[in-house]
């Protein structure tokens, strides 16, 4: 499954899979420097500087050939070429839920190798490569066993206030930042997955990850940027709606999203320069 990114890589503006095609077609005429004029319609410049797609390759589906989770390198290259023809100029990946650990299987190492190849392949086409980082998510798949699609739900969110948990979870995210350090930009998601609902954690704990990862990025790739993506920041705090917002908790959830996002915005000037 893939989802489109708009100008500032804001997940609140994701349009869904169908929207990806619509967005691609909308920018095709001018994205490649072609003359899009017609006798009755003047050329129009795309309003989006960044026209990207985020690949969520953590789900299975039948037939398996439709699931990016199982694509081989040749299939990925074909997809990137098609996106390039559509005027897409940025692609983004993430560490899927069950893969949020230090790699211990050939499958994990192969997926990393394929993504590094795609990073270089995208760059050869003039396409930016981006990567999403998490925070508290840790796979519970036994070492040596292959991770799979995320609906198996084999992962936990570790409270960073508990001794050793911040260092453990940060170490996993640093590994993936170091691995993909040639990326043009990174995002650190507040949650979904990630966050902590212990009732004591909040925005300051999320910002602790932002600061540490921004400092690390400045060391290994000073030219890249790190974006604090506040999607699901309401999960940095004990939810009053229980485990399901459908139980009348959507308004409270999004009020917490707004409050938490404003707190992050207010803190940005004090964070490391790479953010």
C-alpha positions, 0 to 999 in steps of 0.5 A: 500500500502506498500513500501520497505526500504533499508539500511538507510531508504532512500525514494529515493531508494524505489523500489515500491510494486513489489520491496518489494517482490523481496527484501524479496525473495533475503534475505530469505535464510540467513536472518533467519540464515539458510544454503543457500548453494547448491552444485553449489552456495555458501552462500551469505550474504545480503548486507543490515543490515536493510531490512524494509517495510514502510506501507502507510495505508492512501489510500482506494481501492476495495476490502477494504480487500486489503487496510491496512487502514481497516485492523484489528489487526489479519490481521496486525499480519498475515502480520508481520509474513509473512514479518518475514518469508521473512527476513524483520527486520524493519517495519515503520508507519506514521501518515496519512494526515487526521489523523495529529491532536490530536485524537478525535474519537474511530477510531483514538484511535483504530488505535493507540492501534493496532500500539502499539500492533504491535510494541510489536508484532514486537519486540517479533519477533526481528523486529524493529519498526519505525515511521515517523513524519511530521512537518507543516501538520494539518488535517482539519477534524472537531473534532469528525468526523472520518478521512479517506483516504488522497485523500480527501485532508482534511489537510493544511500546516501551515506556522511556521513563523505565530504566534502560528503555530510552537507550534501547529504543533510541539505539534501534532508531539510531541504527536505521538513521545510520543505515539510511544516512544518505537520505535527503530527509528523515521524519520522526513520527510521534506515534502510530506506531510509537508513543507511550500511554503510561499516563506520565509520559508526554510531549517532553519525552517525544522531544527527547527522541527528536533532540537525540536523533537530530544530534545524531543526524548532524554527526553522520549526515549534516546536509540532511533534515529531520522533521518532527511529524506530530501525527498521533501525538495524542498517544504521548499521554494516557488516552481518555477514550480507552483503546478505541476512539469510536467510543465517543473519543474522537473529539478528545483525541484530536484536541490532544493532537492540536495541543501536542502539536502546538507544544512541539512547534513552540519547542522547535527553536530550542531543538538542534539545528538539524530539525 
